[in-house]
Amino acid sequence: MTDFLSKTQILDADDEQIEIVEVPEWGGKLRVKGLDGVQGDRYTKSMVKGKGKKASVNLENMTAKLCALCIVDEKGKRLFNNMEIAELSGKSAAALKRVFKVASRLSGLDEEEQEDILKNSESNQTNDFGES
């Protein structure tokens, strides 16, 4: 029979995850760190505009936003701040998606949950050409 964790064991656990990701488009490798609970909630909240029945999904810079939150230096500090997200979004989509996949996995962001967000937003979004 397995013992149950105590509050102290949970709070003292070193559950930070960092993974090295090769990004050939950028000519090297980088560190990707999973989000903690507060950061994960803020990221999810940042994808919602409005409240209640007027709420809609905001997918603008979704990939770059998560990458900016999770790309870190050797001390675990973010390389990109919030003001640099738009600039980062101008980089290679293939590179950003590679980093995004790792960041999502390390942060416990469920692919099915993300797909549901995207499906729910499709009826409310137009593409860059003004088409539904």
C-alpha positions as CSV (number, residue, x, y, z in Angstrom):
1,M,0.0,0.0,0.0
2,T,1.3,3.4,-1.0
3,D,1.6,6.2,1.6
4,F,-0.2,9.4,0.8
5,L,1.8,12.7,0.4
6,S,1.6,15.2,3.2
7,K,1.1,18.9,2.6
8,T,4.8,19.5,3.5
9,Q,6.0,16.9,1.0
10,I,3.9,18.5,-1.8
11,L,5.0,22.0,-1.0
12,D,8.7,20.9,-0.7
13,A,8.7,18.9,-3.9
14,D,11.0,20.2,-6.6
15,D,8.6,19.8,-9.5
16,E,10.2,22.4,-11.8
17,Q,10.8,20.9,-15.2
18,I,13.3,22.3,-17.7
19,E,14.1,20.6,-21.1
20,I,16.7,21.5,-23.7
21,V,15.2,22.0,-27.2
22,E,17.1,22.0,-30.4
23,V,15.9,24.8,-32.7
24,P,17.8,24.5,-36.0
25,E,15.9,27.5,-37.5
26,W,17.6,29.6,-34.9
27,G,20.9,27.9,-35.0
28,G,21.1,26.2,-31.6
29,K,19.4,25.0,-28.5
30,L,17.5,26.6,-25.7
31,R,16.0,25.9,-22.3
32,V,12.2,25.5,-22.0
33,K,10.7,25.6,-18.5
34,G,7.2,24.5,-17.6
35,L,4.8,27.0,-16.2
36,D,3.8,27.0,-12.5
37,G,0.2,27.1,-11.4
38,V,-0.1,30.9,-11.3
39,Q,1.6,31.3,-14.7
40,G,-0.6,28.6,-16.2
41,D,-3.7,30.3,-15.0
42,R,-2.6,33.7,-16.2
43,Y,-1.7,32.3,-19.6
44,T,-5.2,30.7,-19.9
45,K,-6.9,33.8,-18.8
46,S,-4.9,35.9,-21.3
47,M,-6.7,34.0,-24.1
48,V,-10.1,35.2,-23.0
49,K,-11.5,38.6,-23.8
50,G,-14.6,39.9,-22.1
51,K,-16.7,38.3,-19.5
52,G,-19.8,36.1,-19.3
53,K,-21.8,35.7,-22.5
54,K,-19.6,38.4,-24.1
55,A,-16.4,36.4,-23.6
56,S,-14.5,35.3,-26.7
57,V,-11.2,33.5,-27.3
58,N,-8.2,35.6,-28.1
59,L,-5.7,33.6,-30.1
60,E,-3.5,36.5,-31.0
61,N,0.2,35.5,-30.4
62,M,-1.0,32.4,-28.5
63,T,2.1,30.4,-29.6
64,A,4.7,33.1,-29.0
65,K,3.1,34.1,-25.7
66,L,3.6,30.6,-24.3
67,C,7.1,30.4,-25.8
68,A,8.0,33.8,-24.2
69,L,6.8,32.6,-20.8
70,C,8.8,29.3,-21.0
71,I,12.1,30.1,-22.8
72,V,14.6,30.7,-19.9
73,D,18.3,31.3,-19.3
74,E,20.6,29.0,-17.3
75,K,19.2,30.4,-14.0
76,G,15.6,29.7,-15.0
77,K,14.8,33.4,-15.7
78,R,12.7,34.3,-18.8
79,L,14.6,35.5,-21.8
80,F,11.6,37.4,-23.3
81,N,9.4,39.8,-21.4
82,N,5.7,40.5,-22.2
83,M,6.6,43.5,-24.4
84,E,8.7,41.2,-26.7
85,I,5.9,38.7,-27.4
86,A,4.8,40.4,-30.7
87,E,8.4,40.5,-31.9
88,L,8.9,36.8,-31.0
89,S,5.8,36.0,-32.9
90,G,7.5,37.2,-36.1
91,K,10.0,34.3,-35.9
92,S,9.7,31.0,-37.7
93,A,6.4,29.3,-37.2
94,A,8.1,25.9,-37.3
95,A,10.5,26.9,-34.5
96,L,7.8,28.4,-32.4
97,K,5.6,25.4,-32.7
98,R,8.5,23.1,-31.7
99,V,9.1,25.1,-28.6
100,F,5.3,25.5,-28.0
101,K,4.8,21.7,-28.0
102,V,7.5,21.2,-25.3
103,A,6.3,24.1,-23.3
104,S,2.7,22.8,-23.4
105,R,3.7,19.3,-22.3
106,L,6.0,20.6,-19.5
107,S,3.2,23.0,-18.3
108,G,0.5,20.3,-18.3
109,L,-1.5,22.1,-21.0
110,D,-3.8,19.4,-22.4
111,E,-3.8,19.2,-26.2
112,E,-7.5,18.2,-26.2
113,E,-8.3,21.3,-24.0
114,Q,-6.4,23.5,-26.4
115,E,-8.3,22.0,-29.4
116,D,-11.6,22.7,-27.6
117,I,-10.6,26.4,-27.2
118,L,-9.7,26.6,-30.9
119,K,-13.0,24.9,-32.0
120,N,-15.0,27.2,-29.8
121,S,-13.2,30.2,-31.2
122,E,-13.7,29.3,-34.9
123,S,-17.2,30.6,-35.1
124,N,-16.2,33.9,-33.6
125,Q,-13.0,34.5,-35.5
126,T,-12.2,35.8,-39.0
127,N,-8.9,35.1,-40.8
128,D,-6.4,37.8,-41.8
129,F,-8.3,38.3,-45.1
130,G,-11.6,39.2,-43.3
131,E,-13.2,35.9,-44.1
132,S,-15.1,33.7,-41.6
